[in-house]
Amino acid sequence: MFSIFFQIGSDGRQYIDWLWDGLIWTLVLSFSGWFLAFLVGVFIGVGRTVTNRYIRAIARFYVEVFRNIPVLVQMFLWYFVLPELLPMTIGNWVKQMPPPWGAFFPALLCLTFYTAARVAEQVRAGLEALPIGQSQASAALGFNQCKTYFYILVPQALRLIVPSLTSEVMSIYKNTSVALTIGLLELTARARQVSEETFQTFSAYGFATIVYLGLALIVYRWMLAIDRKYAIPGSDAAKSR
């Protein structure tokens, strides 16, 4: 069934090389997007719980906008609309970026800000799950709000939400498939190319399905190991070590 992948394609390379290239772009986009989304998400999640109501309002606005607009629509907005809103010189430079970077960076921005909104809600839930005595004790020790979050609350909240973050890690690499709509040749786009050229639809998409499933299992085991290693003593994850 998979023998077609070792045949020569229209560009002189084997189809397996096409799929390998797509997998590389999928991994680069997902890992870089997750790294940035995690940083932004933690910052926004903290903003959702601070005492300053204006910061809370801005953080909530961000979450409501980016979480509730479909990722496909956001992908189109970053790719087609953003260059038109920028100054003409910058907009033209963005539109003239050579492939695949002209599609990669809009896709990266889209997945970063979309996933960050989801991560922010996980962080907020983790912070709100902590006992109020944590903040009161830190205040009694002379910590200001920034130090309380940085040294006491956020480290504990992140350890609490590792299980829920697992689904977000798996979602971002699956959402990379949406980038094919703006021309990024990631794994799904490469599978479609193989299907269109060989008419072996089952083989092409079957291979992509197996790869996505394998990546999901790897991510799950990786996040499970992190959860067990950094679990708060006394929690269920810590007891299962």
Residue pairs with C-beta under 8 A, 6 or more apart in sequence:
1 202
1 203
1 206
2 203
2 207
4 15
4 194
4 198
4 200
4 203
5 14
5 15
5 16
5 19
5 194
5 203
5 207
6 14
6 15
6 16
7 14
7 15
7 198
8 14
9 15
9 18
9 194
9 197
10 197
15 194
15 197
15 198
18 190
18 193
18 194
19 187
19 190
19 191
19 194
19 207
19 208
19 211
21 185
21 190
22 185
22 186
22 187
22 188
22 189
22 190
22 191
23 187
23 211
25 100
25 104
25 176
25 184
25 185
25 186
25 187
26 173
26 176
26 177
26 186
26 187
27 173
29 104
29 107
29 108
29 111
29 173
29 176
29 179
29 184
29 186
30 111
30 172
30 173
30 176
32 108
33 108
33 111
33 112
33 115
33 172
33 176
34 115
34 168
34 169
34 172
34 173
36 108
36 112
36 116
37 111
37 112
37 113
37 114
37 115
37 116
37 119
37 168
37 172
38 116
38 119
40 112
40 113
40 116
40 119
40 120
41 115
41 116
41 117
41 118
41 119
41 120
41 122
41 123
42 119
42 120
42 123
42 154
42 158
44 59
44 62
44 63
44 116
44 117
44 119
44 120
44 123
45 59
45 119
45 120
45 121
45 122
45 123
45 124
45 126
45 127
46 123
46 127
46 149
46 154
47 55
47 56
47 58
47 59
47 120
48 56
48 59
48 60
48 63
48 120
48 121
48 123
48 124
48 127
49 56
49 124
49 127
49 128
50 56
50 145
50 149
51 145
59 120
62 117
62 120
63 117
63 120
63 121
65 117
66 74
66 113
66 114
66 116
66 117
67 114
67 117
67 118
67 121
69 114
71 110
71 111
71 114
71 175
71 178
72 178
72 181
74 110
74 113
74 114
75 106
75 107
75 110
75 178
75 179
75 181
75 182
76 181
76 182
77 110
78 106
78 107
78 109
78 110
79 103
79 106
79 107
79 110
79 182
82 94
82 106
83 91
83 92
83 94
83 95
84 91
85 91
86 94
94 102
95 102
96 102
97 105
99 183
100 183
100 184
100 185
102 183
103 179
103 182
103 183
103 184
104 179
104 184
106 182
107 176
107 178
107 179
107 182
107 184
110 178
110 179
111 172
111 175
111 176
111 179
114 175
115 168
115 171
115 172
115 175
118 168
118 171
119 165
119 168
122 161
122 164
122 165
122 168
123 154
123 157
123 158
123 161
125 161
125 164
126 156
126 157
126 158
126 160
126 161
127 153
127 154
127 157
129 157
129 160
130 153
130 156
130 157
130 160
134 148
134 152
134 153
134 156
135 148
135 152
135 153
138 147
138 148
138 151
138 152
139 148
143 151
143 152
156 232
159 230
159 231
159 232
160 232
160 235
162 223
162 226
162 227
162 230
162 231
162 237
163 223
163 227
163 237
165 223
166 219
166 220
166 223
166 224
166 227
169 219
169 223
170 215
170 216
170 219
170 220
173 212
173 215
173 219
174 212
174 216
176 186
176 187
176 188
177 186
177 187
177 188
177 189
179 186
179 189
180 186
180 188
180 189
180 192
185 193
187 208
187 211
187 212
188 208
190 208
191 204
191 205
191 207
191 208
192 204
194 200
194 203
194 204
195 201
195 204
195 205
198 204
227 237
228 237
228 238
228 240
228 241
231 237
231 238
231 241
232 238
